[in-house]
Amino acid sequence: MGDLITVTPIGVVRGGRTEIYEDHWGDVTSTIVLDPAELEPDATIGLAGFSHIEVVFHFHLAFSTRRSAFHPRGDAAWPMTGVLAGRSPLRPNHLGVSRCELLSVDGLRLTVRGLDALDGSPVLDVKAYSSALAPRGEVREPGWVRELMRDYY
């Protein structure tokens, strides 16, 4: 399991937030500037037909790595949660995955709303979101998660 994986960023987040803050991401607008050294100019053809994208990015300002259970947001009022059951940036590989609204596509520049990545975050991948890929059936989650995320977007 110790095999190294090399991942090269394909772009960077510009604009939006510069400081870590947990809530109210819904109106945050930013731009994903894709790297022409990594992608051909036609890489975004067809993307504008989608209302949302999924972005895989690196939590580049994460200051430590968590490998065990914790209280979400460091608040003992929330239940202990294993790192794999949470969405904290303090993860084994500091990877974030976010679904956001795609406002426009201008060549290798994607303007988005609701991307919970900070200015300067390296973008590792972008995928068009399709409702056909959403989970089938009812989604199960603990009730406290909905309360915790009430003001996130």
C-alpha positions in Angstrom: 0.0 0.0 0.0 3.0 2.3 0.1 3.1 2.9 -3.6 3.4 6.6 -4.4 1.0 8.3 -6.8 2.0 11.4 -8.7 -0.8 13.9 -9.4 -0.2 17.0 -11.4 -2.5 19.9 -10.9 -4.4 20.9 -14.0 -5.3 24.4 -12.8 -5.8 26.7 -9.8 -8.7 28.4 -8.1 -8.5 32.2 -8.4 -10.7 34.6 -6.5 -13.4 33.7 -4.0 -12.2 33.3 -0.4 -8.6 33.7 0.8 -9.2 32.7 4.4 -10.6 29.5 5.9 -14.2 30.0 7.0 -16.6 27.0 7.4 -20.0 28.4 6.2 -21.8 30.5 3.6 -20.1 29.3 0.5 -23.3 29.4 -1.6 -22.7 32.9 -3.1 -18.9 32.7 -3.4 -17.8 33.1 -7.0 -14.4 32.1 -8.2 -12.6 31.1 -11.4 -10.8 27.9 -12.1 -7.9 28.8 -14.3 -6.9 25.6 -16.2 -3.2 25.2 -17.2 -2.6 25.2 -20.9 0.6 23.2 -20.3 -1.7 20.4 -18.9 -4.8 20.7 -21.1 -5.4 21.3 -24.7 -7.6 24.4 -25.6 -10.5 22.1 -26.6 -10.6 20.3 -23.2 -13.7 22.2 -22.1 -15.8 21.7 -25.3 -19.3 20.6 -24.2 -18.8 21.6 -20.6 -21.0 24.7 -20.9 -24.0 22.4 -21.5 -23.8 21.4 -17.8 -25.1 23.4 -14.9 -22.8 21.9 -12.3 -19.3 20.4 -12.1 -17.4 18.4 -9.6 -14.0 19.7 -8.7 -11.2 17.7 -7.0 -8.7 20.0 -5.4 -5.9 20.1 -2.8 -6.4 21.7 0.6 -3.2 23.6 0.1 -3.4 25.5 3.4 -4.2 22.4 5.6 -1.8 22.7 8.5 -1.9 19.1 9.8 -3.1 15.6 8.9 -5.8 13.8 10.8 -6.0 10.0 10.7 -8.4 9.3 13.6 -11.7 10.4 15.1 -12.5 14.1 16.0 -15.3 16.4 16.8 -16.5 18.2 13.7 -15.2 21.8 13.6 -13.5 21.1 16.9 -16.8 21.4 18.8 -17.4 18.8 21.5 -21.2 19.4 21.0 -20.9 17.3 17.8 -20.3 13.5 18.0 -16.9 12.0 17.6 -16.5 11.2 13.9 -13.8 9.2 12.1 -11.8 11.2 9.6 -13.3 9.1 6.7 -16.9 10.0 7.9 -16.2 13.7 7.8 -15.3 16.3 5.2 -12.6 18.2 7.1 -9.5 19.5 5.1 -7.4 17.8 7.7 -7.3 14.4 5.9 -4.6 11.9 5.1 -4.1 13.4 1.6 -5.7 16.8 2.0 -8.0 16.2 -1.0 -11.3 18.1 -1.4 -14.2 17.2 -3.6 -16.9 19.8 -4.3 -19.9 20.1 -6.5 -20.5 23.7 -7.6 -22.5 25.7 -10.1 -20.8 26.3 -13.5 -21.6 29.9 -14.5 -19.5 30.2 -17.6 -16.8 28.6 -19.7 -14.3 30.8 -21.5 -11.7 28.6 -23.0 -9.7 27.2 -20.1 -11.3 29.6 -17.6 -14.3 28.2 -15.6 -16.4 30.7 -13.5 -18.1 28.9 -10.7 -20.3 29.6 -7.7 -20.3 27.6 -4.5 -16.9 26.0 -4.8 -15.6 25.6 -1.3 -11.9 25.9 -2.2 -9.7 28.9 -1.4 -7.9 31.2 -3.8 -4.7 29.4 -4.8 -6.1 25.9 -4.3 -4.5 23.5 -6.9 -7.2 21.9 -9.0 -6.5 18.2 -9.7 -9.5 17.4 -11.8 -12.9 18.7 -13.1 -15.8 16.5 -14.0 -19.2 17.5 -15.5 -21.9 16.6 -13.0 -24.8 14.6 -14.2 -27.9 13.7 -12.2 -27.7 10.3 -13.9 -24.6 9.7 -11.7 -26.4 10.6 -8.4 -26.9 7.8 -6.0 -30.0 5.7 -6.6 -32.5 5.5 -3.9 -32.6 7.3 -0.6 -29.4 8.7 0.9 -28.8 7.9 4.5 -26.9 10.2 6.8 -26.9 11.0 10.5 -29.3 13.8 11.5 -26.5 15.9 13.0 -24.8 16.3 9.6 -27.8 18.2 8.2 -27.7 20.5 11.3 -23.9 21.0 11.0 -24.2 21.9 7.3 -27.3 24.0 7.6 -25.4 27.3 6.7 -22.6 25.8 4.6 -24.0 26.8 1.2 
